[in-house]
Amino acid sequence: TSRGLLKEFGPDRVVDTPISEAGFTGLAVGAAMAGMRPVVDIIFGDFMTLIMDQVVNQAAKIHYMSGGKWKVPMVIRATMGATRRSAAQHSQSLHAWCSHIPGLKVVVPSTAYDAKGLFKAAIRDDNPVVIFEHKISYKKVKGPVPAEDYVIPLGVADVKRQGSDITIIALSSMVQTALRAAAMLEEVGISAEVVDPRTTWPLDEKTLVESVKKTSRCIVMDEGYY
């Protein structure tokens, strides 16, 4: 997914790191504290386990431990989901885990359009943000992405499909599954509303609650373990 970046932006901005996730994530925390806005690419989200000290005990807490004097505006880009027969250590979905860490923001895009807008918002945010991209979406999910600059605010859910009989709250690749299910339900006279939170923290509780108030029924579709 980073093909061509080094050639376009050069080695001063794109660093090919050794396989030492804890080391280069620690460097990124320091770079963010020094005024840069680093983006750390953790190719498999499972390796979040290797950087939890840097992320949880450092990046997420430094702003508060310093009385607001320090900021850590960094983005950690990771993946989720079981694809490519990658086995147990390369197929986990850990977005729920990160969502329970005070100081972290967590983004889970489901479309190409959302991915660009949320990514830009994450880079411009003054807090550490973790973005989980589903591996299966790289090849299977396609859609229009405007060339111009646009930002999707963090913490704003998106109603992907309007409905009146049941609310389906879906994350990441489950959004496409939910939309297909809603189309099947429509054939038997059931109107399903599909809501994509887009960020698990901050969580747009208002949109979720208002949808369920309207339909009185709710199903949550997510690959994470809660």
N, C-alpha and C positions, 0 to 999 in steps of 0.2 A: 504493500500500500504506500510505501515511501519511494517507489521507483521514480527517478528523475529529479528528486528534490536536491540532491547534492550537486548535480550538474547545473541546475537553475539558480540555486542560491549560494553555492560555494561552501567550503569547509569551515568558514568562520561562523556560519549559521547552522549548518547540518553536520552533526558529529556522529561518526560511526563508532559506537562504543564497544568495548569488550563485553563478554557475557558475564557481567557483574552487576545485576540489577540494583543491589543495595548500594554499590559504589556510585553509579551514575545518577541514581535518584537522590542520593545525598548531595552530590554536586549541584543538582538542579535546585534543591532546597536553598542552598547557599547562594546560587545565582539569582533566585527569585528575591531573596532577602536583600541582595545588592542592587536591585532595581530592574533586573531582566524579567522576561516572561517566558521561561522555558517550557517546552512541550516534551514530555518523557513518553516514549513509545515502549510500552510493555506488551510485547507481541502476543503473548498468551496471558489472559487475565488470571490464570492460576498462579502466576508468579507474583501476584500482589502479595502472596504470603511471604515472599522474600524481602519485601520493602515495607512491611507494616510498621517497623520502628521509625523509619524515615517519614512515612506518611502520617501515621496515627500519633506518634509521640513528638514529632517535630513539626511537620508542615501544618497539621491541623490545630496545633496548640500554641505556636510561637506568638501569634497575634495577641492572644489572651494572656499568656504568661509575661508578655512585655508591656502589659497595660495599654495595648493599642499602638505602641511605637513601631512595631515591625509588621510587615505584610509578607505573605508568601503567595504571590500571584502565579502559580504554576498549574499546568494541566498534565494529568496523567492519562494517557490514552491506552486502553486495554480492550481485550476482546472477551466474549462470553459465548456459551453454547457448545453443543456437541456436534461437530462436523468432521469430515475428512478422516474418520476412524482414528482420532488422535488419542484415544484411551483416557483413563481416569485422571491423569495429571495434566491434561491439556484440554479438558472439556467442561470445566465447571462454570457456573454462573454465580459470581460473588458480589453482584451489585447490592443485594440486600445487606450484606455484611458491611460494606462501606457506608451505606445509608444510615447506619446507627452510630457513626463516629461524629461527635460534635466538632464543628469546624470544617467539615468536608461538604462539598456539594457534589451531587451525583447525577450524571446525565445518561439517559438510555434512549438514543434516537431509533426511530423505526423506518424512516424514509430518507432518501438522499437529500431532499430539500431541508428536512429538519436537521440532518446531520451537519450541513454547512452552517446554518443559522445558529444552532446551539454551540457548535465548535467555536465560532467567532465570539459568541457571548462568553463562553468559558475562558477564552484567552484574554478577553478584556476585563474579566472579573478580578477583583483584588484578593479573592480567596482561592485556596487550592480546590481544583475541580477534577473529578475522576469521570472519564467518559468511557462507557462500555459499548462497544460496537459488536453486533452479532456476526460471527464468522460466516454464517449461511447467507447473510444479507449482501455480502460483497458481490456475489455473482447472481443472486436470485432477485434482489430488489433493485429496480431501476425506476427512474422518474426524472422530471425536469429539475434542473438546478440553475437558477438565474446567475449570469456572470457578474452582475452588479453586486455591490456590497449590501448585505442585509443581515440583521441580527434577530434571533428569536429569544426573547427574555427567558431566563431560567425561572422555573417555578410556575409556568403557565401551561396547563394541559390543553390538549386539542381534541375536539369532538370530531372524529374522523367520519362518523356517519350518524345522522339523526335517527332517533327511534322513540317509541312510546311504551313498549311492553316490557322490555328488559334492558338493563345496562350491562355491557361487557367492558370491563376495564382490562386493557391489555398492554403489555410492554414489549418493546423490541420486535423480534420476528413474530411474536404472538399477535401483533396488530394485524398483519396480513391474514393469519389464520382466523382471527375474529371477524374480519371483514368477509371472508369466504363463508364462515358460519352464518353471518347475518344475512347474506344473500340466499343461502339455503333456507333459513327460517322464513324469509319473506315469501318463499314459494308456498309455504303452508299457513300464511296469514299472520305471522308473528313479526312485529316490528322491533328490531334490535338496535340499540344505540351503542356505538363503539367509541370509547374514550381512551385516549392515549395520554398518560401523565407526562411523558417526555422527560421529566426529571423526578427521581424518587426523593431527592432532597435538594432544594425546598419542594415540598409536595403541595400541589394545588388542591387542597381539600375542598374548597368551595365548589369548584367545577364538578368534582366527583360526587359530592353530597347532593348538589342540585340535580344531577342526572338521576341519581337513585331515588330522590324524592319524586321525580316525574314518573319514573317507571315502576317503582316499588319492588323491583327485583334486581339482583346484581350477581354477576359471575366475574371472578378475577382470573385472568389467564397470564401465567408467568412461569418461566423456566427456573427461576430462583428457588432456593430452599429457605423457607421461613420458619 
